[in-house]
Amino acid sequence: MDSRQAKARLMAECSRREISSGQARQMLIRWLSKDSPPTEKQEKEIEEIISSLKKDKYIDDARFAKAFTRDKLRFSKWGPEKILRGLSDAGVDKSIAEEAINEQEDLAIQVLTDILSKKRKDLEKKAEKKAAEDKSKLESLERQLKDLDVQKKDYYKQKTALLRKIYALQTKLRNSSLQTKASLIAYARTKGFPSSLIERVTRGYGD
């Protein structure tokens, strides 16, 4: 494929979807040099093609970044940090990427609120089931403590062991909501949301 054919093919691709300059460059390298390091002549042709398509608005990194950010938030539920990495991989300048992401902060907050709301319901359902099991264990331990024979030689040893188990279960039950919040924060981090947004959305959780 020569440079003229490569340009025509790239224009067709750009007409179908948004393509960043970095992605365009990788396509041209693949088409013109078959993924080998491009020659000096090919490098010049690649830059000329990209420059020409930028001028004619076939390629616009700012437009690509905005579309990429919206799509990844709405459909993939990516957080800003993960989107920033994706834009960097696509060869988009950091300042352009950050501007596109900042413009969608309200959407990012809404997406985070929605995914954490669903995750919270799931976690609380599991926590309630576990809490019921723990309460049953606690009641059993309390009965055992009440029924201990004071006259037995190892009475104090048994009492101490039971009290420790009771205290551990009581603490676990008290901290259940805090554990749920910690799980939600960890989940949001895996989706690529920054601590600042997570704190805003989870404020009041576990109180």
C-alpha positions as CSV (number, residue, x, y, z in Angstrom):
1,M,0.0,0.0,0.0
2,D,1.4,3.4,-1.0
3,S,0.9,6.7,0.9
4,R,-2.0,7.8,-1.3
5,Q,-3.9,4.6,-0.7
6,A,-3.1,4.7,3.1
7,K,-4.4,8.2,3.3
8,A,-7.7,7.3,1.5
9,R,-8.1,4.3,3.8
10,L,-7.5,6.4,6.9
11,M,-10.0,9.0,5.7
12,A,-12.6,6.3,5.4
13,E,-11.8,5.0,8.9
14,C,-12.1,8.6,10.3
15,S,-15.5,9.0,8.6
16,R,-16.8,6.0,10.5
17,R,-15.5,6.7,13.9
18,E,-13.3,9.1,16.0
19,I,-9.6,8.3,15.7
20,S,-6.8,10.0,17.6
21,S,-3.6,11.1,16.0
22,G,-1.7,8.4,17.9
23,Q,-4.1,5.7,16.6
24,A,-3.8,7.1,13.1
25,R,0.0,6.9,13.3
26,Q,-0.1,3.3,14.4
27,M,-2.5,2.4,11.5
28,L,-0.2,4.1,9.0
29,I,2.9,2.4,10.3
30,R,1.0,-1.0,10.0
31,W,-0.1,-0.2,6.5
32,L,3.0,1.4,5.1
33,S,5.8,-0.5,6.9
34,K,4.0,-3.6,8.0
35,D,4.7,-2.9,11.7
36,S,8.5,-2.6,11.1
37,P,10.2,0.7,12.1
38,P,9.2,3.1,9.3
39,T,12.0,4.5,7.1
40,E,12.8,8.2,7.1
41,K,10.7,8.5,3.9
42,Q,7.8,6.7,5.5
43,E,8.0,8.8,8.6
44,K,7.7,11.9,6.5
45,E,4.7,10.5,4.6
46,I,3.0,9.6,7.9
47,E,3.5,13.0,9.4
48,E,2.2,14.7,6.2
49,I,-0.9,12.5,6.1
50,I,-1.7,13.1,9.8
51,S,-1.1,16.9,9.4
52,S,-3.3,17.0,6.3
53,L,-6.2,15.1,8.0
54,K,-5.9,17.3,11.1
55,K,-6.2,20.3,8.9
56,D,-9.3,19.0,7.3
57,K,-10.7,18.0,10.7
58,Y,-10.8,14.3,10.0
59,I,-8.5,13.9,13.0
60,D,-9.1,16.1,16.1
61,D,-7.6,14.8,19.4
62,A,-9.8,17.1,21.5
63,R,-12.9,15.8,19.8
64,F,-11.6,12.2,20.1
65,A,-10.9,12.8,23.8
66,K,-14.4,14.1,24.5
67,A,-16.1,11.2,22.7
68,F,-13.8,8.6,24.3
69,T,-14.5,10.1,27.8
70,R,-18.2,10.1,27.4
71,D,-18.3,6.6,26.0
72,K,-16.1,5.1,28.6
73,L,-18.1,6.7,31.4
74,R,-21.5,5.9,30.1
75,F,-20.9,2.4,28.7
76,S,-17.8,1.0,30.3
77,K,-18.2,2.7,33.6
78,W,-14.5,3.7,33.6
79,G,-13.4,6.3,36.1
80,P,-11.3,9.4,35.2
81,E,-8.0,7.8,36.1
82,K,-8.6,4.8,33.9
83,I,-9.9,7.1,31.1
84,L,-6.7,9.2,31.3
85,R,-4.6,6.1,30.9
86,G,-6.7,5.0,27.9
87,L,-6.3,8.5,26.3
88,S,-2.5,8.4,26.9
89,D,-2.4,4.9,25.2
90,A,-4.2,6.5,22.3
91,G,-1.5,9.2,22.0
92,V,-3.6,12.1,23.3
93,D,-1.7,14.9,24.9
94,K,-2.3,14.9,28.7
95,S,-3.6,18.5,28.8
96,I,-6.2,17.7,26.1
97,A,-7.2,14.5,28.0
98,E,-7.5,16.2,31.3
99,E,-9.7,19.0,29.8
100,A,-12.0,16.4,28.3
101,I,-12.3,14.5,31.6
102,N,-12.8,17.7,33.7
103,E,-15.7,18.7,31.4
104,Q,-17.5,15.4,32.3
105,E,-17.1,15.6,36.1
106,D,-20.8,15.7,36.7
107,L,-21.3,12.6,34.6
108,A,-18.4,10.9,36.4
109,I,-20.1,11.6,39.8
110,Q,-23.4,10.3,38.5
111,V,-21.8,7.1,37.1
112,L,-19.9,6.5,40.4
113,T,-23.1,7.1,42.4
114,D,-25.0,4.6,40.3
115,I,-22.4,1.8,40.4
116,L,-21.8,2.2,44.1
117,S,-25.5,2.2,44.8
118,K,-25.8,-1.1,43.1
119,K,-22.7,-2.5,44.7
120,R,-23.8,-1.3,48.1
121,K,-27.1,-3.1,47.9
122,D,-25.3,-6.3,47.0
123,L,-22.7,-5.9,49.8
124,E,-25.4,-5.0,52.4
125,K,-27.4,-8.1,51.4
126,K,-24.4,-10.3,52.0
127,A,-23.5,-8.4,55.1
128,E,-27.0,-8.9,56.5
129,K,-26.8,-12.6,55.9
130,K,-23.4,-12.8,57.6
131,A,-24.6,-10.6,60.5
132,A,-27.5,-13.0,61.1
133,E,-25.0,-15.9,61.3
134,D,-22.7,-13.9,63.6
135,K,-25.6,-12.9,65.9
136,S,-26.6,-16.6,66.2
137,K,-23.1,-17.5,67.1
138,L,-23.0,-14.7,69.6
139,E,-26.2,-15.9,71.3
140,S,-24.8,-19.4,71.4
141,L,-21.5,-18.1,73.0
142,E,-23.5,-16.1,75.6
143,R,-25.5,-19.1,76.5
144,Q,-22.3,-21.1,76.9
145,L,-20.9,-18.4,79.1
146,K,-24.0,-18.4,81.3
147,D,-24.0,-22.2,81.6
148,L,-20.3,-22.4,82.7
149,D,-19.8,-24.4,85.8
150,V,-18.0,-22.2,88.4
151,Q,-16.8,-25.3,90.2
152,K,-14.9,-26.6,87.3
153,K,-11.1,-26.4,87.5
154,D,-10.7,-24.6,84.1
155,Y,-13.7,-22.3,84.6
156,Y,-11.7,-19.0,84.3
157,K,-9.8,-20.3,81.2
158,Q,-13.1,-21.2,79.5
159,K,-14.7,-17.9,80.5
160,T,-11.8,-15.9,79.1
161,A,-11.8,-17.8,75.8
162,L,-15.6,-17.3,75.5
163,L,-15.4,-13.6,76.4
164,R,-12.7,-13.1,73.7
165,K,-14.9,-14.7,71.1
166,I,-17.9,-12.7,72.2
167,Y,-16.0,-9.4,72.1
168,A,-14.6,-10.3,68.6
169,L,-18.1,-10.9,67.2
170,Q,-19.5,-7.8,68.9
171,T,-16.8,-5.7,67.3
172,K,-17.3,-7.3,63.9
173,L,-21.0,-6.6,64.1
174,R,-20.4,-2.9,65.1
175,N,-17.9,-2.5,62.2
176,S,-20.1,-4.1,59.5
177,S,-21.1,-0.8,57.9
178,L,-17.5,0.5,58.0
179,Q,-16.3,-2.7,56.3
180,T,-19.0,-2.2,53.6
181,K,-17.7,1.3,53.0
182,A,-14.1,0.1,52.8
183,S,-15.2,-2.5,50.2
184,L,-17.0,0.2,48.2
185,I,-14.0,2.5,48.2
186,A,-11.7,-0.4,47.0
187,Y,-14.2,-1.3,44.3
188,A,-14.4,2.3,43.0
189,R,-10.6,2.5,42.9
190,T,-10.5,-0.6,40.7
191,K,-12.8,1.2,38.3
192,G,-10.4,4.1,38.0
193,F,-12.1,6.7,40.1
194,P,-9.9,9.2,42.1
195,S,-10.1,9.5,45.9
196,S,-11.6,13.0,45.7
197,L,-14.7,11.8,43.8
198,I,-15.0,8.7,45.9
199,E,-15.0,10.7,49.1
200,R,-17.7,13.0,47.8
201,V,-19.9,10.1,46.8
202,T,-19.4,7.9,49.9
203,R,-19.6,10.7,52.4
204,G,-22.0,9.5,55.1
205,Y,-21.6,5.9,54.2
206,G,-21.0,3.8,57.4
207,D,-22.0,6.7,59.8
